[in-house]
């Protein structure tokens, strides 16, 4: 007799293809699909405009009692376009019906009521775990990043109040640096027991931390690569939470993210001008030429085309790139960049594109189709991060034969094998450097040049890179095994 699928609710703020500001959306868009079979996986989302407009067949599940200053909120249910996954969405226009960025105002400042907006998300997740939908009740809540961090706390409070076991909780850290910290006085608005505000609870250096709530109250904690799981237990990368993470070491695991290999597949990518594969890479040259024309870069193939798709922040190593631009331009190489973030980086990159026209192309913002074309065209994808929990761009680069140049941290260390002398014949898939310094980054760029001048070796490394697999099947199986440790 076959086992019934486990009922799993993924609690998150963004999901591809409806709303994406970073890699979190790619994970929550693909992981629940990869669990089909052993799991009946569903999503819980805040009622942001992208979801209210993009989910199909929305219907009411039940009204929600007044909480967090909101009356007349409802829980709705619909389906995700493409995957057909069931998604719950919280209809609360007073908190969620805002255009633009899901977290911040037009001036870049976070919404002042973000603590209420995401407390409601966690509170509804815990209510669903207690049977809010009479037709479906999860045995696992899988909570993603600080936006869902209060869900394990609300479940813990409900367990204590009712004496019931309720759903097991998993909290996944996608980036420990973004913590959801708020002034201490917001705690009174969160509907949590008074003793939950303390060192053994949600208090973090005199503030309320949604991230700490997830780390402290979840039954199991995961993060998105094995190396990052080790790094966040150290003062250097623990962001003040390393002591708690070391205390929870027995419950912490690093499960490497995957990528959706149906979306990111150069042999069948409808966004590319020509298909190509590891066995036949001839179409990559056509992608390069078409992109150079689109981006108004010189049409040449004598020197490498570097690509970077990234948030423009200190974390992502933009300062290293800017320091290296004069040498990169002097070498005759090209750079195409897509991203947005800190105004100082946006302005500096615009200035560089103006100074080195035909060699440097910069597009500020995010465009999914353009990202596919850029990565397909690039010879090298740059991910010189100060820290990187997992990173997906380097996996996309590998898949598209665009050799990643990465700093050896987090998931970058777990996915890219350096083209060193000892690796070049049978393992190399890209380029790695260690020190977060302009000198180390520029040395890595020179190593790219050295391999570029040996086209046969370049082709061998490129083919090997394209034959790597980072699909979701393996990570999904690891999560399912983890779920079984916290369910009856």
N, C-alpha and C positions, 0 to 999 in steps of 0.2 A: 504494500500500500504506500503510495507516494506521499511525501510530506506536503502539507499545505504551505504555500508561500508565506514568508514572514511579511507582516504589514509594517512598512517603514515610511516614516514621514520626514522628508528633508526640509528643514526650516532655513530659509535664506532670503537675502534681499534682492539678489539679481540672478537672472538665468538667461542663457543664450537660447533662442535668438531674439527674445523680446526686450531684454535690457542688459547692457554690458558696459561696465567701466573698466574691467580688468579680467584677469584669468579666473576669478571666482565664478563668473558667469559660465565660462566654458566647462568648468568642473560640474556645476550643478545642472547644466544642460545635458551632460553626457553620462555622468555616473548613474543616475537613477535608471536610465535606459539600459545600461550595461548590466544592471541587477535583475532584469526581467527573467523570470523563471524561478529562481530561489526566493525572489522578493516581489511583493506587490508594493512598488515604491511610488509615493506621491509627493507633491510639493506643497509647502505653505508659503505664501508670498504676501507682502504688504500691498495694499490696494493702490499702487502707483499707477499713473495714467497708462504707461506702457502695457501693464497687465490688464487693466480694465478694458482697454481697447483691443488688445491682442489675443486674449484667451477666447476660445470658441465655446459657444453654447453655455454661457454663464447662467447658473440657476441658484436660487437661494437654498441654503442648507438650514440656517436658523438665525434668528436675531441674536445679538450679543448684548449682555447687560451693560449698563453704563460703567465705564472704567476710563481712567486717565483723562477725565474731562470731556469724554466723547459720549454722546447719546446717539441712539438710532444707528449704531454700527451693525453690520451683518456679516456673516460668513457665507461666502458664495463658493461655487464649485464649477470648474470648466475644464477644458482640455488644452494642452499645449499644441500649437501648430507644428506640424511635421511629425513629432514623436507620438502624439496622442496621449501623453501622460496626463493623468488626472492632477489638477492643481487646485488647491483651495486658495482663496484670496480674501483678504479682510477689507471689506468696503467701509471705509471711514474717511470720507472726503476731507473733514476738518484737519486730519493729520497727513493725508497722503496725496490729495489732489493738487499737486504742484508741478509746474512744468520744469523741464531741464534736469539738472543733476539730482539724483535721488537723495543725496546727503547734504547738499550745500546750496546756499543762495547764489545769485548771479555774481556777487562780489567775492565768492570763494569761501565765505564764512559758513560754518555748519549751521543748520537750522537750530534755533535756540531750544526747540522742543524735541530734538532728536531722542532724548531719553524717554519721552512718552511714546514717540512713534515706534521705537523698537522694543520698548517694554510691552506694548500691545502685541507685537509679533510673538514675543516669547510667552506671554500670558495665554494667548489663544492656542499656541502649540500645546501648552500644558493642559488646557481645557479639552482639546481634541484627544489627548492621551487619556483623559477621564471619561470619554464617551460623548463628546459634544455632537458628533455626527452619529446618529443611532445606527447607521448602516456600515460604518467602518471605524475601527479603533486600532491605532498603531501599537505594536509591541516594542518598537524602537523609535525614538526621536533622534535624528541625525542633524545636529545644529552646526551651521557653518558661520564661523567668524563672529566678531563681537556683536553684530546686529542681532544674532540669535542667542547671545550669551546668557540672557536671563532665563531662557526656557529651562535649562537644567535646574536653576534655582527654584523656579515655580513648581517644577515636578517634585523637587526635594521637599518643599513646603507642603505640597499636597499629600505626599506620602506620610509625612509626620502628622498632618491633621486628620487624615482618614484611616491610617493604618493599612492602606492598600499598597500592593506592590507597584502598580502602574508600569508604564513603559520604561525600558532601559534607555539611558541617554548617552550619546556619543557627541563630543564637541571637537570639531576640527578647526585647528588654527591654520588659516591660509597666510596670514602675515601678522606676526606678533607685534609689530611696530604700530599697528592701528588698533587701539585698545578700547575705544568707547568710554573715555573717562569723563565724569561729570562732577560738579560741585556736590559736596556732602549733603546739602539741604534738599537735593532732589530725591533722596532715599525715601522721604515721607510720602512721596507721590507714587511709589512703585508697588504698593500692595504686597510687600514682603514682611515676614515676621521681624520684629525689632532686633532680635539677636542675630539676624543675617548681616547686619552692619557691624563688622568687626574684622580683625585680622583673619579669624577663621570665618570668612564670608566674603562679602563684596567690597569691603573697604580696602583702598589701595593708596597709601600715603595721603590720607585725609580726603580722598575722593571716593566716588562710587565708580567701580570699573566693571563694565559689562564683560570684558575679556576675562578678568579674574573670576567673575561669577561662573562662567563656563568652565574654566580650568579647575575651579574648586569643587563645584557641585556635580559635574558630569561623572557618570560611572566609568567611562573610558575617554581618554584624550588622544587625539591623533593630530599629526601634522603631515605635510605634503611631500616629505622626502626623508629618507633615513638620515642623511647627513644633517639636515636642518633639525631633526629631532634631537641629535646630539648637541648641536650648536646652541639651541635655546636653553639648555641647561647650564650655560656658562654666563658669567657676568658680562662678557663682551657682547653677546647677542640675546641675552635673556630679557632685555628691556625692563629690568627691575623685577621680573617675575621668575627669575632663574631658581630662586630658593624654593618656591612652590612647585616648579616643574621638577626639580630634583626630588622633592618629597613625594611626588606622584610618579616617579620613574617607572614603577611597576605597572602603572596603568597607561603609560604613554608609549605610543608607537609611531613610527614614520612610515607612511604608505605613499609611495611615489605616485603622483598624479599621472593620468594618461592623457591622450588626446583622442579626439573623435576622428578616426582614420577614414570615415566616410566623408566628412567635411574637408579634412586636410589630406587630399589624395591627388597628387599632380597628374596621375593618369586619367582622372575623371573629374577634374575640378572645372566646373562650368564658368568660373571667373577668370580663367586663363586664356590667352590667345592661342595656345598650342599645348597639347598634352605631352607628358614625358614620364619615364619610369626609370628604375635602376637598370633595367635591361636595355632600354633605348632612351638615351638622354638627349637626343638631337633636338627635341622640342624646347629644351631649356634655352638654347641660343635664340630661338624665335621669341620667347618670353622676355629675354634680356633686351633685345632690340626694340620690341614693341614698348617696353617700359621706358627705355631711354627716350624714345620719341614722346611718350606721354608726359614724362617728367622734365622734358627739355634738357636732357643730358646729351653730351657728345656721343655720337654713335661709334663706339670703339670697343674692341674686345682684347686689346693688348695688355690692359691693366685691370686689376680686380675691381668689381663693383661691390662696395660694402652696403649693407642694409641694416637699418635699426628701426624696430617698431616697439615703442616703449612709452611709459609715463616719463615725463621729463622732471625727475626729482633727484635729490642727492643719492638716494638708494640705488638708482639705476646707473650710476657711473657716468652721468652726462659731463661732469667736470673733467673726467679723464679724456673723453672724446674731444671736448673743446680744446684741451691742451695739445692734443695730437693733430688737430686739423691742419695747421701749417705744413707739417711734415707729410701728412697724407696727401694734401693737395700738391705739394712739390714732387711727390713720387709719380704723379699722373693718375693715381687711382680716383675713383668716384665714390660718392656717398649719397644714398637716398634715405631720408629719415621721415617717419610718420609718428606723431605723438603730440601730447599736450601736457601741461603741468605748470611748473614755476615760471612766472613771467620773465625772470632774468634769463632762464635757459631758452625760453621761446625766442626772446629778443636776440640773444647772442647767436642762435642758430639761423635766424632770419638774416642777420648781418653777414654771417658766413656764406649763406647762399647767394647774397648779393655780391659779395667780394669774389667768390669763385664760381661764377655762373658757368654752366656747362659741366661742372665737376661735382657740385653739391646741390642737391634738391631737397627742400624741406617743406613738408606739409604739416601745418599745425591743426590738430583735431584728431578724430578717429574715423576711419572709413574701412569697413570690413573687406569690401571687394578690393580696394586699393592695397590693403595689407597683404592679401593673397598674391596680387600681382607683383608687389615689391619683393616679397620673400621668394617667389618663384624666379625672379630676375636676378637676385643677388648671388654673387659668388661666395660671399661671407656674410653671416648674420652676427651682429655685435650684441653681446649681453655682458658688459663689463661691470656687473653689479657689485656694490659694497657688500650687500647680503642678498640672498635670493632663496626664499622658502622652497620653491620648486622650479618655477620658470616653465613656460610652455613655448616661448618663442624659439628656444634652441631646439626643441623637439620638432617644431614646424620646419625649422631650417634643415635639420637632418632629413626629414621626410622629403624635402624639396631639393636636396643636393646642394644646399647653401651652407657651407661648412661653418659651424658656430665657433666664434671666438669668445670665450667666457672666462670669468674669474672663477677659480676653483673653490666655490662655496656652495652650500645647500644642494639643491637639486641639480645645479649646473655640474657639480662634482660627480653626481650620481649618473649623469646621462651623457657626458662628453668625454672621450678618451683622447688625450693630447697626442699630436703628431710628433712625438719625440723619436729619436733614433731607435729606441728599443720597441716602440709601438708601430712604427710606420708600415711595416710589412704585413701585419695581421690584425691590428686592433684599432689603429688611429681613426677617429671620426671628426676631429676638429682641432682647436687650439685652446690651451689653457694657460693662465698665468696666476700668480699667487698674491703678490703685494698690491694693495690698492694705491698705486702711485702712477703718475704719468710715465715715469721711466719704464716700469714693468709693462704697462700697456703698449708703449711704443716698441719695446722689444718684441712683444707678441706680434705686432703689425709687421715688423721686419721678418719674423719667422713665416708669416703668411706669404710675404714676397718671395722668400727662399723656396717655399714649396711651389708657388705659382710658376717659378722659372723651371720647374721640373714637371712638365705637363703630364707625363705618364704617371708619375707618383700622385699628382693631384687627382687624376681621373680614378685611380685605384681607391684613394681615400673617399672621394665623392661617391663612388658606387657603394662602398662599404657603409657610408653614412646613410644612404637611401635604403639600405636593407635592414636597418635597425627598426624594431617594432616597439612602440610605446602605446599600444591600444589600451582600452579600459578593462579588458577581460581579466587580466591578472589582478589589478587593483580592486576591481569589484569583488572578486573571489576572496581577497584578503579582508575586505570590509564585511562581507557576509560571515566569514569565520569569526570575526570580532563580535558581530551582533549576537552570534550564538552563545558567546560567553556571558552575555548579560540578559538573556531571555530564558524563560523556563524550558 
